[in-house]
Amino acid sequence: MSNITIYHNPACGTSRNTLEMIRNSGIEPTVILYLETPPAREELVKLIEDMGISVRALLRKNVDPYEQLGLAEDVFSDDRLIDFMLQYPILINRPIVVTPLGTRLCRPSEVVLAILPDEQRGAFAKEDGEQVVDSQGKPMTKS
């Protein structure tokens, strides 16, 4: 069993890139397709706490339920926002990665590099061609 978990949406490029960077470190993570198997309330609350972000920071804004529910208005309690995320998992931003070194919302996908216990095994480029890891497995710095 892997000690790394990714809450993944295979339809999302950022999520796919993050998953492949985990694999590029030689680890096959536990993949949770959170749209099919959403986290329980306690698990979602713990993920938010472990990431050190606000509940609102985890909300996806560019999906239909966000607009339909009027979530842009800052009138809902954290508990109510969590209720909405549990009812409509598409509202949970992704990918979320849990490792022994921390829990992060990996947007952009290279955020995952800071919490992977093992270095990258080789070069890695995102689906759009952006090189994020060099041939020695070292993260590339942005110029």
C-alpha positions in Angstrom: 0.0 0.0 0.0 1.3 3.4 -1.0 1.9 6.1 1.6 0.8 8.7 -0.9 -2.8 9.5 -1.8 -4.1 11.7 -4.6 -7.7 12.9 -4.8 -7.8 12.8 -8.6 -10.0 13.7 -11.5 -8.7 12.1 -14.7 -10.5 14.7 -16.8 -8.3 17.4 -15.3 -4.9 18.2 -16.9 -3.4 19.5 -13.6 -4.5 16.4 -11.8 -3.0 14.1 -14.6 0.3 16.1 -14.5 0.4 15.8 -10.7 -0.3 12.0 -10.8 2.5 11.6 -13.4 5.0 13.5 -11.3 4.2 11.2 -8.3 4.8 8.2 -10.6 8.0 9.9 -11.9 9.4 9.7 -8.4 8.9 5.9 -8.5 5.8 5.7 -6.4 2.4 4.3 -7.4 0.0 6.3 -5.2 -3.4 5.4 -3.9 -5.7 7.1 -6.4 -9.1 8.3 -5.1 -11.5 9.3 -7.9 -13.2 11.8 -5.6 -16.0 12.5 -8.0 -17.1 8.9 -7.7 -16.0 8.4 -4.1 -16.1 11.7 -2.3 -14.4 12.0 1.0 -16.6 11.8 4.2 -17.2 15.0 6.0 -14.5 14.3 8.7 -12.0 13.4 6.0 -12.7 16.6 4.0 -12.4 18.7 7.2 -9.1 17.0 8.0 -7.7 17.6 4.5 -8.6 21.3 4.7 -7.0 21.6 8.1 -3.9 19.7 7.0 -3.5 21.9 3.9 -3.8 25.0 6.1 -6.2 26.7 3.8 -9.7 28.1 4.2 -12.8 26.1 3.2 -13.5 28.7 0.6 -10.0 28.3 -0.9 -10.9 24.7 -1.7 -14.0 25.7 -3.7 -13.9 25.4 -7.5 -15.4 28.5 -9.0 -15.7 27.6 -12.7 -18.4 24.9 -12.3 -22.1 25.1 -12.6 -23.1 24.4 -9.0 -20.9 27.3 -7.8 -23.0 29.8 -9.8 -26.3 28.1 -9.3 -25.9 28.0 -5.5 -24.7 31.6 -5.4 -21.4 30.6 -3.7 -19.6 33.8 -4.9 -21.5 35.6 -2.2 -19.7 35.3 1.1 -22.8 34.5 3.1 -22.3 30.8 3.8 -20.6 29.3 6.9 -17.7 26.9 6.5 -20.0 24.1 7.5 -22.5 25.0 4.8 -19.7 25.2 2.2 -18.6 21.8 3.2 -22.2 20.5 2.9 -22.2 21.8 -0.7 -18.9 20.2 -1.5 -20.1 16.8 -0.2 -23.4 17.2 -2.1 -21.6 18.3 -5.3 -18.0 16.9 -5.2 -17.2 18.8 -8.4 -17.0 21.8 -6.1 -13.9 20.4 -4.5 -10.8 21.8 -6.1 -8.1 19.3 -7.1 -5.8 17.5 -7.0 -5.2 17.1 -3.3 -2.1 15.0 -2.5 -1.4 13.5 0.9 2.2 12.3 1.7 4.3 11.8 4.8 5.7 15.3 4.2 2.4 17.1 4.0 -1.0 17.6 2.3 -1.4 20.1 -0.5 -3.8 21.3 -3.1 -1.4 20.9 -6.1 -2.3 23.9 -8.2 -0.1 24.3 -10.1 0.8 20.6 -10.4 4.5 21.1 -9.5 3.5 22.0 -6.0 3.6 18.3 -5.4 7.4 18.2 -5.8 7.8 19.9 -2.3 5.9 17.0 -0.6 7.2 14.0 -2.4 9.6 11.9 -0.2 11.6 10.7 -3.2 13.2 12.7 -5.9 12.1 12.6 -9.5 13.8 9.8 -11.5 14.2 11.8 -14.7 12.9 14.7 -16.8 9.3 15.6 -16.7 7.2 17.9 -18.9 3.6 18.8 -18.3 1.0 17.9 -21.0 1.4 21.4 -22.4 5.1 20.9 -22.9 6.3 23.0 -20.0 9.5 21.4 -18.6 9.2 21.2 -14.8 11.9 18.7 -14.0 15.3 18.4 -15.7 17.1 15.3 -16.9 18.8 14.9 -13.5 15.4 14.9 -11.8 15.8 18.4 -10.3 12.9 20.9 -10.4 13.5 23.6 -12.9 13.4 27.2 -11.7 11.2 29.7 -13.5 13.1 32.5 -15.1 
